[in-house]
Amino acid sequence: MSLQMISLRKLARRAIQGSNDETDVIYRLLYEMVHDLDGSLDFAVRQTERAFSTQWSNLPSGQALLSDTWFRDNVDMILSREEIQVAPEWFKGKWILDAGCGNGRWAYGFAKLGANIVAVDVNESAVHAAKEALRKFEVEKHFRVSRLEDLGRDLPRREYDLVFCWGVLHHCGNFSKALSSLTELVGRQGMLYLYLYGRKSLNYEQDMLLFKKRILFNTLPDDDSRYEFLLREAHNNVSKVHNLHDLYAPLINRRFQFDYIRELLKTKGFGDVTRTIEDTELFVRAIKSGSEEFYRIWALPKKGPPYWFHRYR
């Protein structure tokens, strides 16, 4: 019996537990398959990639994007003082990989701080938008179209001072392979920074309800119907439509416990793994070595709430 068949049987047993309703069992099975079987459901991978291609092509504006004047003006300090908690001077001249760059909102902030950028996304439309967003900056910048799982093959070999991946890994078809690709590109004294969906933000029952809405969204007949769905969920606030698309459009949306991520990163050579922002979502900074010098010279103290994203809640 294949390992995939054994996994499917385990998932089926988990799906059946706690429910006698056939429809709910089917939803639970689909949920477990989409979220937990790395790389085994090609249709979910393709659908998730198409969802983000649609998002960056058709919904390029919204909260916490470069169309948002407040965010654009403050993104460099958001990165330095809140997210990564590193002095702004550290970034100048550093090489940063923005893995899953979208339309360039974070790469824009790094360029403002004087860093050199390699921006990568699976969608060509996103990479083109990121290139336009960074056009005015006098830093070295390179752009690639690639899945995170394939970075080792698609990128020129380089050790990065910072590998930055904000809100992307939990959507990848093969999480383990994508994470390995990122960690292998971090320099010997470099950093990895991840934003991941946290398990504590939604319990399984809430996540299941969200998954059912996600299925409904993806069975709507056309783009106009899907936009109207998002607009209703946003209570007619157009600026929130882009962000809600992240919740409802991609089928792959994993959630993680911090302890799991910390132990996983330690096995990959990161001795210092910490949460920079205390939240139910995961904001994780990991340093390979030399953390004593880092804390003595460059590290900033933790900032307490309110955080920048509370502005949008």
C-alpha positions as MATLAB code, in Angstrom:
seq = 'MSLQMISLRKLARRAIQGSNDETDVIYRLLYEMVHDLDGSLDFAVRQTERAFSTQWSNLPSGQALLSDTWFRDNVDMILSREEIQVAPEWFKGKWILDAGCGNGRWAYGFAKLGANIVAVDVNESAVHAAKEALRKFEVEKHFRVSRLEDLGRDLPRREYDLVFCWGVLHHCGNFSKALSSLTELVGRQGMLYLYLYGRKSLNYEQDMLLFKKRILFNTLPDDDSRYEFLLREAHNNVSKVHNLHDLYAPLINRRFQFDYIRELLKTKGFGDVTRTIEDTELFVRAIKSGSEEFYRIWALPKKGPPYWFHRYR';
ca = [
       0.000    0.000    0.000;
       1.434    3.414   -0.955;
       2.306    6.035    1.660;
      -0.171    8.379   -0.019;
      -2.991    5.856    0.388;
      -2.077    5.340    4.055;
      -2.127    9.114    4.554;
      -5.527    9.405    2.877;
      -6.950    6.698    5.140;
      -5.625    8.520    8.203;
      -7.151   11.756    6.981;
     -10.477   10.056    6.351;
     -10.546    8.736    9.917;
      -9.742   12.205   11.242;
     -12.462   13.713    9.066;
     -15.110   11.325   10.373;
     -14.319   11.913   14.036;
     -16.825   14.162   15.773;
     -19.361   14.350   12.949;
     -22.224   12.172   11.747;
     -23.201   14.517    8.945;
     -22.067   13.225    5.535;
     -21.629   16.686    4.051;
     -19.521   17.823    6.981;
     -17.387   14.680    6.722;
     -16.694   15.454    3.052;
     -15.698   19.023    3.907;
     -13.417   17.812    6.687;
     -11.738   15.318    4.374;
     -11.184   17.972    1.723;
      -9.864   20.367    4.360;
      -7.365   17.837    5.676;
      -6.230   16.876    2.178;
      -5.685   20.435    1.006;
      -3.946   21.632    4.163;
      -1.818   18.687    5.212;
      -0.610   16.675    2.203;
       2.461   18.539    0.951;
       2.568   18.703   -2.819;
       0.225   15.778   -3.381;
      -2.762   17.692   -4.765;
      -1.654   19.384   -7.952;
      -5.093   20.886   -8.571;
      -4.911   22.742   -5.219;
      -1.428   24.031   -6.026;
      -2.491   25.247   -9.474;
      -5.680   26.791   -8.094;
      -3.776   28.643   -5.354;
      -1.245   30.016   -7.827;
      -4.050   31.131  -10.181;
      -5.826   32.803   -7.270;
      -2.823   34.997   -6.537;
      -2.250   35.728  -10.203;
      -5.833   37.021  -10.346;
      -5.309   39.000   -7.161;
      -2.198   40.840   -8.343;
      -3.637   41.434  -11.816;
      -7.166   42.514  -10.864;
      -6.938   43.704   -7.241;
      -3.605   45.543   -6.955;
      -4.837   48.158   -4.469;
      -5.938   47.966   -0.866;
      -4.932   48.262    2.752;
      -1.239   47.855    3.601;
      -0.214   47.998   -0.043;
       1.724   50.675   -1.911;
      -1.561   52.257   -2.980;
      -2.101   52.980    0.735;
      -0.309   56.296    1.339;
       0.233   55.751    5.064;
       1.688   52.294    4.528;
       3.935   53.406    1.660;
       5.318   56.281    3.746;
       5.984   54.070    6.778;
       6.853   50.635    5.378;
      10.603   51.049    5.948;
      10.115   51.793    9.658;
       7.475   49.038    9.948;
      10.103   46.576    8.720;
      12.939   47.921   10.837;
      11.297   48.817   14.142;
       8.279   46.491   14.350;
       8.675   43.421   12.174;
      12.389   42.562   12.123;
      13.487   44.826   15.015;
      16.833   45.749   13.527;
      18.338   49.242   13.422;
      17.684   50.975   10.072;
      21.442   51.388    9.496;
      21.891   47.605    9.341;
      20.034   47.306    6.029;
      22.200   49.622    3.916;
      24.100   47.598    1.329;
      22.769   44.256    2.562;
      21.444   41.614    0.149;
      17.828   40.722    0.820;
      15.719   38.039   -0.825;
      12.026   38.956   -0.846;
      10.553   35.493   -1.372;
       6.979   35.857   -2.606;
       7.277   39.577   -3.260;
       3.740   40.195   -4.561;
       3.606   43.632   -6.144;
       6.623   44.852   -4.175;
       5.264   46.442   -1.022;
       7.975   45.028    1.266;
      10.758   45.235   -1.324;
       9.885   48.945   -1.586;
      10.523   49.324    2.149;
      13.851   47.490    1.967;
      14.914   49.680   -0.956;
      14.044   52.780    1.091;
      16.400   51.432    3.754;
      19.192   51.134    1.155;
      19.255   47.351    0.754;
      19.924   45.444   -2.460;
      16.928   43.348   -3.475;
      16.243   40.058   -5.192;
      12.454   39.867   -5.546;
      10.815   36.557   -6.454;
       7.214   35.542   -7.036;
       5.459   32.676   -8.772;
       3.311   35.132  -10.753;
       4.783   37.148  -13.593;
       2.207   39.922  -13.105;
       3.364   40.400   -9.511;
       7.042   40.470  -10.473;
       6.341   43.065  -13.172;
       4.505   45.256  -10.625;
       7.352   44.902   -8.122;
       9.858   45.935  -10.780;
       7.834   49.078  -11.474;
       7.498   49.844   -7.756;
      11.292   49.778   -7.266;
      12.239   51.573  -10.473;
      13.159   54.852   -8.742;
      15.576   53.370   -6.186;
      19.355   53.493   -6.762;
      20.059   50.049   -5.309;
      20.907   46.779   -6.998;
      17.728   44.888   -7.766;
      16.921   41.669   -9.565;
      13.614   39.972  -10.287;
      12.716   36.339  -10.905;
       9.583   34.284  -11.539;
       9.794   31.106   -9.472;
       8.007   28.896   -6.992;
       9.617   28.993   -3.568;
      10.156   25.241   -3.824;
      12.410   25.841   -6.855;
      14.522   28.762   -5.619;
      17.693   26.680   -5.392;
      17.372   25.906   -9.090;
      16.022   29.238  -10.354;
      18.175   31.750   -8.468;
      21.863   32.471   -8.972;
      23.820   31.131   -6.005;
      24.215   33.743   -3.298;
      24.198   33.843    0.476;
      21.671   36.433    1.602;
      21.948   38.637    4.667;
      18.186   38.368    5.064;
      15.695   35.976    3.523;
      12.269   37.519    4.019;
       9.021   35.658    3.394;
       5.860   37.403    4.515;
       2.580   35.522    4.214;
       3.605   33.098    1.484;
       4.910   29.813    2.912;
       1.508   28.777    4.266;
       0.168   28.874    0.681;
       2.937   26.747   -0.892;
       2.149   23.367   -2.379;
       5.068   21.740   -0.582;
       5.735   23.617    2.655;
       8.728   21.515    3.696;
      10.520   21.879    0.374;
       9.774   25.612    0.189;
      11.094   26.209    3.714;
      14.255   24.233    2.943;
      14.803   26.352   -0.171;
      14.622   29.511    1.942;
      16.851   28.329    4.769;
      19.564   27.135    2.386;
      19.899   30.668    0.982;
      20.527   32.347    4.350;
      24.168   33.336    4.841;
      26.275   31.996    7.714;
      25.521   35.038    9.854;
      22.284   35.862    8.114;
      18.659   36.028    9.153;
      15.401   34.449    8.108;
      12.138   36.282    8.702;
       8.721   34.658    8.315;
       5.145   35.732    8.737;
       2.876   32.695    8.964;
      -0.768   32.118    9.772;
      -0.974   31.076   13.423;
      -3.032   28.140   14.618;
      -4.253   30.183   17.590;
      -5.903   32.785   15.342;
      -8.637   30.303   14.421;
      -9.594   27.041   16.059;
     -10.321   24.074   13.795;
     -14.084   24.617   13.811;
     -13.683   28.274   12.799;
     -11.163   27.269   10.169;
     -13.585   24.665    8.809;
     -16.324   27.291    8.481;
     -13.871   29.527    6.628;
     -12.923   26.594    4.384;
     -16.580   26.027    3.469;
     -16.886   29.694    2.482;
     -13.701   29.254    0.459;
     -15.295   26.386   -1.459;
     -18.395   28.501   -2.056;
     -16.288   31.406   -3.299;
     -14.427   29.183   -5.750;
     -17.643   27.730   -7.197;
     -19.093   31.129   -8.092;
     -19.541   31.451  -11.869;
     -17.436   34.512  -12.735;
     -15.119   37.281  -11.528;
     -17.995   39.708  -10.948;
     -19.764   37.246   -8.627;
     -16.565   36.608   -6.712;
     -15.894   40.331   -6.349;
     -19.415   40.896   -5.033;
     -18.855   38.081   -2.518;
     -15.669   39.743   -1.259;
     -17.311   43.153   -1.137;
     -20.138   41.780    1.029;
     -17.619   40.159    3.365;
     -15.814   43.518    3.527;
     -19.094   45.293    4.422;
     -18.700   47.359    1.245;
     -15.265   48.656    2.242;
     -13.433   48.458   -1.095;
     -10.032   48.877    0.560;
     -10.451   45.489    2.301;
     -11.332   43.436   -0.789;
      -7.718   42.628   -1.698;
      -6.967   41.408    1.826;
     -10.095   39.242    2.026;
      -9.115   37.646   -1.263;
      -6.198   36.075    0.661;
      -8.680   34.336    2.958;
     -11.207   33.087    0.423;
      -9.470   32.530   -2.918;
      -6.486   30.167   -2.359;
      -7.338   26.607   -1.350;
      -4.025   26.080    0.452;
      -3.999   28.013    3.739;
      -2.032   26.266    6.482;
      -1.800   27.412   10.107;
       1.079   26.696   12.465;
       2.049   26.559   16.117;
       5.178   28.549   17.018;
       6.775   25.615   18.864;
       6.605   23.525   15.686;
       8.236   26.245   13.559;
      10.921   26.948   16.176;
      11.963   23.303   16.458;
      11.910   22.910   12.675;
      14.215   25.902   12.206;
      16.590   24.663   14.891;
      17.048   21.443   12.912;
      18.078   23.640    9.971;
      20.867   25.392   11.872;
      19.140   28.408   13.384;
      20.175   28.771   17.011;
      18.171   31.901   17.816;
      14.473   31.721   16.882;
      12.131   34.310   18.363;
       8.745   35.947   17.865;
       9.276   39.642   17.247;
       5.570   40.486   17.580;
       3.324   38.870   20.162;
       0.162   37.961   18.303;
      -1.930   34.914   17.463;
      -0.283   35.040   14.036;
       3.417   34.151   13.809;
       6.092   36.798   13.219;
       9.347   34.832   13.399;
      12.969   35.996   13.221;
      15.672   33.325   13.061;
      19.448   33.889   13.184;
      21.982   31.265   12.171;
      24.982   32.400   14.216;
      26.680   35.460   15.644;
      23.590   36.550   17.567;
      25.732   38.013   20.393;
      27.161   40.651   18.059;
      23.744   41.174   16.499;
      22.103   41.928   19.846;
      24.985   44.143   20.976;
      25.091   46.329   17.861;
      21.940   46.070   15.782;
      18.960   44.602   17.622;
      16.150   46.909   18.678;
      13.975   46.300   21.742;
      10.634   44.613   21.257;
       7.810   46.999   20.565;
       4.531   46.378   22.343;
       1.063   46.905   20.915;
      -0.503   48.629   19.151;
       1.283   47.280   16.098;
       1.076   48.684   12.596;
      -1.539   46.148   11.432;
      -3.943   47.096   14.248;
      -4.640   50.182   12.158;
      -6.523   47.947    9.719;
      -8.514   45.777   12.101;
];
